[in-house]
Structure formats: C-alpha cells, structure tokens
Amino acid sequence: MVERLWDRIANPLLERHLWMTPAEEVDACNLWLPNADHVQTQPEGDLGARMLAAFEFAKECPWAAVIGTDCPALNADLILEAGAALDHADVFLTPTFDGGYALMALREPQPALFSDMPWSSSSVLACTLQRAESLGLCVVLGATLRDLDNLEDLQILQSEGLVDAD
C-alpha cells in the first residue's frame, strides 16, 4: 500500500520527503521507496511532535504538507490542491471518515496545532479545527477520504480499487 501511495504522490512540482522509524532502516527504505528527495528518521515524541518537526524542516518553503500513509486515495493532485488553497488560507486539512485527517498543509509551522492533541482518536479533527479557530487561523477542508484502520475500511477500499485484494 505504501509503494502505491508513493507512486500516486509523485509529481515534478512536489518534493517527496519520507520521515520514518527506526533509524537503522533508513538505508533499506531508500532502496524500497526509490526517488525520495529526502529520507530522514523521525524524532522522538508523539505524532504531534513528529509532524511539527516535518513542518519545521520545511519552514523555508512556501508551504508544506504532511500525509498519512494509511489513506490510499491521496494523490499528487490533492496535495497540490492543498497548496493552492494556502494562497488564501493558513491551514488545509483533508478529513477522514473516522474523525481524523489524512493530510495537513500549512504555510508555516503552527506549534499549537500539535501539542496536547488526542492523536489517533475520533476527535482529532474537531480538536484541530477548534485550536485553529482559537489561533485565528483560516482553515480550508478538502473532501473527506477513508483511511485504513480496520477490516471494514479494508473491504471498502478494496471495493473501490484503492487497495489490492490480496
């Protein structure tokens, strides 16, 4: 599934940076997912700390996006849509049906969006939206997508042709 997503997000207008753990697998990952512009070990900490580190790494860019690898419907066009939306917004989120999000794009790092969040819960999107509003950030939501968390998700994604049946 990751290989398929990696191919789907390929576009000459995008740099693909892969952040991963464990550190000793970075070299193997370069062979497994070729053509990465950058493969780097994720820092210690919760999901928020890891996401914030990626945005901090890209802070010199006009915008950056972080995606989950468990959402096979993501593609380069959706990432570019997020970047275009940031011409008039601060945050772009692609919601998932389970109450989270599969993609976050920012014009600049927003540390408050990553601390004390209920990661991997059905309320992370709502909490992120509430936090963004309290910070006065303009948020644009993309189409809601399905990520892969359970057997029902797998069956639906397979029926949509987004995940192989084997």
Secondary structure, DSSP 4 states (H G I P E B T S, - for coil): -HHHHHHHT--TT---EEEES-GGGHHHHHHHSTT-SEEEEPPSS-HHHHHHHHHHHTTTSS-EEEE-TT-TT--HHHHHHHHHHTTS-SEEEEEBTTSSEEEEEESS--GGGTSS--TTSTTHHHHHHHHHHHTT--EEE---B----SHHHHHHHHHTTSS---
